[in-house]
Amino acid sequence: MVKLTQTTLYERNWSILAEKYYTSQELADGVGVSRSTIYRFLKVNHIEPIKSTGRSKLYDKQTFKRAQQELLL
């Protein structure tokens, strides 16, 4: 059994908070395509958002990198 110390819990929570999430507009701007292209990419690849906050859907860095690879020929 692993005993978690206070420091370990703090580091774990901090790494979760430090991770960057992207809106569909940020994905589009970062890749250099339109927002409708990003929506189509997400739909075709069955990619779900990591988080939803109100009307915003947030995607992780892995989704950003995948969009760059697949949309930039």
C-alpha positions in Angstrom: 0.0 0.0 0.0 1.3 3.4 -1.0 1.1 6.1 1.6 0.5 9.6 0.2 2.2 12.4 2.0 0.9 16.0 2.0 3.7 17.0 -0.4 2.7 14.2 -2.8 -1.0 15.2 -2.8 0.0 18.9 -3.3 2.3 18.0 -6.3 -0.4 15.9 -7.8 -3.1 18.6 -7.5 -0.7 21.2 -8.8 0.1 19.2 -12.0 -3.6 18.9 -12.7 -4.1 22.6 -12.3 -1.0 23.4 -14.4 -2.2 21.5 -17.4 -3.3 23.7 -20.3 -6.8 23.2 -21.9 -7.8 24.7 -25.2 -11.2 26.0 -26.5 -12.1 25.2 -30.1 -11.2 28.7 -31.0 -7.7 28.3 -29.5 -7.3 25.0 -31.3 -8.3 26.7 -34.6 -6.0 29.7 -34.0 -3.1 27.5 -33.0 -3.4 25.1 -35.9 -4.2 27.9 -38.4 -7.5 26.7 -39.6 -11.1 27.8 -39.2 -13.3 26.8 -36.2 -15.6 24.9 -38.5 -12.6 22.8 -39.6 -11.8 22.0 -36.0 -15.4 21.1 -35.3 -15.4 18.7 -38.3 -12.0 17.2 -37.2 -13.4 16.6 -33.6 -16.6 15.0 -35.0 -14.9 12.8 -37.6 -12.4 11.5 -35.0 -15.0 11.1 -32.2 -13.0 13.3 -29.8 -14.8 14.3 -26.7 -13.9 17.4 -24.6 -11.8 16.8 -21.4 -13.9 19.4 -19.6 -17.1 21.4 -20.2 -17.5 24.7 -18.4 -20.8 26.3 -19.2 -20.9 26.7 -22.9 -17.2 26.1 -23.4 -15.8 22.7 -24.2 -12.1 22.3 -23.3 -9.6 20.0 -25.0 -6.2 18.8 -23.9 -2.7 19.3 -25.4 -2.9 15.8 -27.0 -5.9 16.9 -29.0 -4.0 20.0 -30.0 -1.0 18.0 -31.2 -3.2 15.5 -33.0 -5.0 18.4 -34.8 -1.7 19.9 -35.9 -0.5 16.5 -37.3 -3.7 15.7 -39.1 -4.8 19.1 -40.4 -1.4 20.4 -41.5 -0.4 18.4 -44.4 
